[in-house]
């Protein structure tokens, strides 16, 4: 592709150097640059891409997309085109869309955003959309091109990786894709220029304030999906926004959304709502009132919080003309969502669940759900990650202390922080539960030992919940990533305890 074609839709401040040549690839990491590539110098969390411009040129970059022009002399300067822009992240996202011929415009792309529920809702939508054929999925647990799974390093990939992934889907004949859209990706313009047919808002609770700093800024990042990116959809069909109207931030988001809006929730004012909810350990049933008529849902998913996920998924399916009978049938089947209240298999006298709950709200929903359907006690194992929002740690501790019958506080992914200091911050919240504290707690820093302690304590009819890491198969301690899978560890301990 000619460089002029690649940057044709970008607002350019100035161009220095030869801009007539062809571009044979695009990259945002200097190590990935090859001959005749365009290198985007973007500012990151730990470093600045502008520091690697000279390295990229030496590796063969023919063009540099940057916010600042750096002084170069001789041959390096003469053979390189510099495209100066106001925002290199946004410009690179536009270039990535152009380079891959805007794959999202040839597909039905469904974006799901919110603090909690993104993964479960995305899996449910994918299951429903497969009525129309193989469906792509991009998210925290992994990326799927139909049935082909790829490893996911971010909830939402960097812009060029995202467009490359969508392009692969398009070439495989995939007509629809579901994408978890993180607040980081919206703030960092990773999805800028992507056309969304349908966007879903699940909820907004405290998380990622180490990045966004305030809840208002966190909300504004999420709202970009509804305010800006829907405008990229071509044609006369208005994009649809599905918004959880029971969430306090939902009403505010509704007023900002540019496309057609459907609301969902338990309130009477919702366009899609659930009535007559019956919850049990085996699953949840309810009547769903929708613009397409009433549906009866019997889902193996447990808890009222999953009712919201089911409503959002059904609304998306109705939008995409999946027949009502098939919606009922598919949602009544088993759609496994890795690490989301996932039961460790085995005929044991008590149940062990693994869940990704790593916010106050998610932990509260899991614990209150299990308290409603329990026969014995709810035993919780959890901790908080390092280098992440510190403000939620005592809040999660308070919820754990108030709603778990027994609690084992342990290490999560401490990363660069001292795990003992993290545990102290969570412990302060547990102690603040005061008279509301249901049971005793103990601190066991080693996560394997903590899980073994909880399972060793469990009696017939109890629920053991291992929270925080969910689908993850590693533990980050310092700069090192160690293999660790809550599900496998729990299974090993159960097999050792019961001999099968």
Number of C-alpha atoms within 10 A of each C-alpha: 12 14 21 13 15 21 19 13 12 18 15 16 10 10 15 15 14 15 17 11 15 17 20 16 18 22 21 21 15 21 11 13 23 20 15 19 23 31 30 29 25 22 17 10 6 6 10 12 19 21 14 17 24 17 14 29 24 14 17 18 28 29 28 26 28 25 22 14 17 12 7 12 7 7 8 15 17 12 16 22 22 24 26 20 21 13 16 22 25 21 27 31 26 27 28 28 27 20 23 17 15 20 23 27 19 16 20 20 25 27 25 27 26 21 20 22 21 25 26 22 26 27 23 26 27 25 21 27 27 18 17 13 13 21 25 28 29 29 24 21 21 16 24 21 21 19 11 8 14 13 12 15 13 16 21 24 24 20 26 22 16 21 28 19 22 28 21 16 24 20 11 12 15 21 20 26 28 27 28 27 27 26 26 18 20 20 19 18 22 26 27 25 26 26 25 28 27 25 27 29 31 25 21 20 19 16 23 21 16 12 15 18 12 14 15 11 15 22 18 17 20 24 23 19 29 27 17 14 21 25 17 16 19 14 8 6 10 16 24 23 29 28 27 30 26 18 17 12 18 20 14 13 22 23 10 14 21 18 19 13 19 22 24 29 24 21 14 12 12 18 19 28 24 26 15 9 16 13 21 16 15 12 15 20 24 18 16 23 20 20 11 13 9 14 17 19 23 21 23 20 29 20 25 20 16 19 24 23 25 22 26 29 27 28 27 26 23 17 16 17 13 18 13 17 10 13 22 18 14 20 22 18 13 12 17 15 18 19 25 21 22 20 16 18 13 13 9 14 13 17 20 27 21 25 24 21 25 22 21 20 20 20 23 18 18 21 21 17 18 22 17 12 15 15 14 15 20 24 25 28 29 26 29 30 23 21 14 18 18 18 15 23 25 24 23 27 28 24 23 32 27 22 25 26 21 22 26 24 26 24 26 25 22 23 18 14 15 13 22 13 12 22 24 16 19 25 24 15 21 26 17 17 19 12 9 14 20 16 16 12 21 14 17 17 17 13 23 17 15 23 25 17 16 20 24 12 12 20 14 12 15 21 25 27 27 30 25 25 26 23 20 17 14 16 21 17 18 14 9 11 13 11 10 16 18 26 24 12 16 22 17 14 18 20 13 10 12 10 8 11
